[in-house]
Amino acid sequence: MSGGLRSGEQRVFDREAATDLAPAGAARTPSPLSRPPSTASLEGGRFAPGAMLGGRYRIVEMLGKGGMGEVYRAEDLLLAQRVALKFLPAELAGDVERMERLLAEVRLARQVSHPNVCRVYDVGEADGHHFFSMELVEGDDLATLLHLVGRIPGEKALDIARQLCAGVAAAHACGVVHRDLKPANVLVDRRGRVHVADFGLALAGSASGVEASAGSPGYMAPEQLAGREATVRSDLFALGAVLYELFTGRRAYRADSMAELRRLVEEEAPTRPSEIVGDIDPAVERVILRCLEREPANRPTSALAVAAALPGGDPLAAALAAGETPSPELVAASGGEGTLAPLQAIGLAGTAIVLVLLAAVAASTSQLDRFVPFDKPPAYLDERAREMLSSLGHRETALASISAWTYDPAGIRYLQEHATGASTFRPLASGRVPALWRLYRQSPEDFHPTSGFSAVQRNRPPLNVPGEAQLDLDPRGRLFGLVVVPPERETGPSAGEPQWHLLFAAAGLPSTSFRGVTPEWTPPMACDRRAAWVGEAPELPGVPLRLEAAALRGRIVWLRTIGPWSKTVKERVAGRSAGERLAEALNAALWVLMFLGALVARRNLRLGRGDRRGALRVAGWFFAAHTLVWVDQADHAHTLAGEWSIVQRDLGYNLFLAALLWVGYVAVEPYVRRQWPETLVSWSRLLANRWNDPRVGRDLLVGVVIGAVATLNEWAIAAIPSWRTGAPAPPRWPFVDGYLLQLVDHLVHSTLDSFLVLFGLLSFLLVLRRRWLAVGGMILFFVLLVAGQSGPYAWLALLPAVLFGAVIVIGLTRYGLLATAVGAFVSRVLVTTPWTTDSSAWYAWQSWVALAILAGAIVWAFRTVTAGRSVRMTAALEA
């Protein structure tokens, strides 16, 4: 409502002018909630000391009176506590509409419960007099303090300002707008705690009705002076006016009439605080002037934003205390610098180095190269496969070929179940037990995989192109599996009888040790001759082997070596472990949750909570890294049209995954920021390109420690149950093709795994409502997951399983997402690298690359965490 000066506005101005528009040093009316009674204040009071109201309140003394009515100190006999009773003006009680609006405001104000807000307890009526019962604050109001000292000294003013912001923010979080924020409504008790008073009561001060323009001249925002609706940012204008007076001892706007005040507020900027107080902090001046902007959109977004802009303090704690979701920038700004003292940095880096070496040694004791012969490099095995195809009569020209290591734990499980003691895995040395073998596959045309980043695998895509061939060779280069797709049409003569002895030669088996039997296993292609033999390999005495073979027109097209560990597809599906089934269920649930997360993400974006920039950087990094892995892993086409088809399918799917990650990040990250923001401090700094931030370096070092400890725990989980039978820990599969880009893939999946752990922790917190319960629930989840994969003696691994879960979860809650992601990456590197000290081994370079990466990370983190300072041992010890 705008226009000329209404009579009601003039009465408001006249009533408040003496206190709100007078220059500093003028006489003020003491705050009725805090000042001790005086003879003048007792004159004309409605109630005498000792009077009873409603059978509940006993009047102790009158504290004061003003435009809002009279205020008494009273005893609440029902609750046995002292309260302040504020009686409303008689004309207000007779206005039904104003009373209803006022009661609605009070109901809302009662929801505000914060140490920096003066609580409104109840509303009552006695003998036709309406009153509010309120928290009694023993102390002075800010107006009185400013009258006494002129302005508050710097540090004390900052403390008051932070508390004032916290109280205003708490009310705003409950949907309460003050409308009449001024020094007289800011109480400071005898302990120095600030209490914002009269929340929800400002509308009662409008003499001409419950208007949006209710407030005190000199502190009202331009929109209030113009009669428009008061909002949160109107309170921020008043907050700026109070802070102006707090730090300078003068009001931002002083005038002799309402018209003059309007003109000043709408046309002139206030005098800069630095022109009044020379030593005021520039940050304080900036935030005050921003609050006093004429346009609401140019003011800070919240009282917490004001607190965050003030020097020092803990704006993150203020945001959480007010129930607001802190911004990513606020999270990044919290948590301190993170720089470590030289001795601390040396100790942490030294611990990381020692633990990495111990973890590498522990991991190497259970890696397959300790059990299986690996003297033949991949290039030799691939050439050996091509020679075998030629010797078996398959000399078709191959346009495309792939080769890779393939791992199958079935043989290892068989040895665990049928052998005991230190010799449990000794049969692996023969190379006959199919734990790890070399897959070679070739085709007369480009492969056409339908999934998996166009990566060709064993039997994927299915062998259906005439002339395709697939061979399985053990680490010594001996054949134990063969599939050749016959041509669509053969017009030439038959090759005669199949040369079965060629199979035995390729497999390195003496045919005299095998006898012919009736075939039982069905070949996957057309054939006209089948054969089968049973016997033993010289290297595996006592272990029966069965060879099944098939031929077409005299050429051998199929071979399968079957041991006691071999199972049909149906048997393999039925024999899945509880851990595997749980992983499948979690994977399915994850996809469902990701789609449901789109609804949550939409809501977060609508409320302004979603971190668009962070989500875009995470999704972009994921797309770039996954694309780099695709370049190496995909089987590319030899034609432009074929390659374009692969690019469209694979990179389109990659872009789809990146989009899902963007949605998931926007959906979940704001809740983590609100519920567990300390887990995102270094992560937020990293996303802000603060690579050299000491906190980032510290958490990277901690992450290396977490990864090494987790690896040692994983080793213990596998090794401790094996001590029950005296057997070593089950061998692990460390060998991959494309090792360097596999490290990039490790980095991607380590980050995603950390996101999942954080999501699980948040889920437990939302359900259990207590942090310690959430941590305990997540640790228990890890224990159950390990128990489902540890075999019959899982109970022996209980302690290391608990420690493993504790390292991951406590590391996440104590040091954050970045440390957990680094830990997951380090653990993957330690477990999947074939560690060796034999420099002549064909895979030795992978060990040196892994060590170089881990050592480089430690050195870089050490330099960062010490802020690049030169650290000498002598100086460190002296420190």
KASULVEN-V635992 format. One record per helix or strand of 2 or more residues. SS is the DSSP state (alpha for helix, beta for strand). FROM is the first residue (numbers start at 1). TO is the last residue. If there is no record, write none. Layout:
# KASULVEN-V635992
ss=SS from=FROM to=TO
ss=SS from=FROM to=TO
This chain:
# KASULVEN-V635992
ss=alpha from=7 to=21
ss=alpha from=39 to=42
ss=beta from=52 to=53
ss=beta from=57 to=66
ss=beta from=69 to=76
ss=beta from=81 to=87
ss=alpha from=90 to=93
ss=alpha from=96 to=109
ss=beta from=120 to=126
ss=beta from=129 to=135
ss=beta from=139 to=141
ss=alpha from=142 to=149
ss=alpha from=154 to=173
ss=alpha from=183 to=185
ss=beta from=186 to=189
ss=beta from=194 to=196
ss=alpha from=202 to=205
ss=alpha from=222 to=225
ss=alpha from=232 to=248
ss=alpha from=258 to=267
ss=alpha from=273 to=276
ss=alpha from=282 to=291
ss=alpha from=296 to=298
ss=alpha from=303 to=309
ss=alpha from=315 to=321
ss=alpha from=328 to=333
ss=alpha from=342 to=364
ss=alpha from=368 to=370
ss=alpha from=378 to=391
ss=beta from=400 to=407
ss=alpha from=410 to=418
ss=alpha from=426 to=430
ss=beta from=436 to=443
ss=beta from=469 to=474
ss=beta from=479 to=484
ss=alpha from=500 to=507
ss=alpha from=511 to=513
ss=beta from=514 to=517
ss=beta from=529 to=536
ss=beta from=544 to=552
ss=beta from=555 to=563
ss=alpha from=569 to=574
ss=alpha from=578 to=606
ss=alpha from=612 to=633
ss=alpha from=640 to=675
ss=alpha from=677 to=687
ss=alpha from=694 to=722
ss=alpha from=739 to=768
ss=alpha from=771 to=787
ss=alpha from=791 to=815
ss=alpha from=817 to=832
ss=alpha from=844 to=865
ss=alpha from=873 to=878
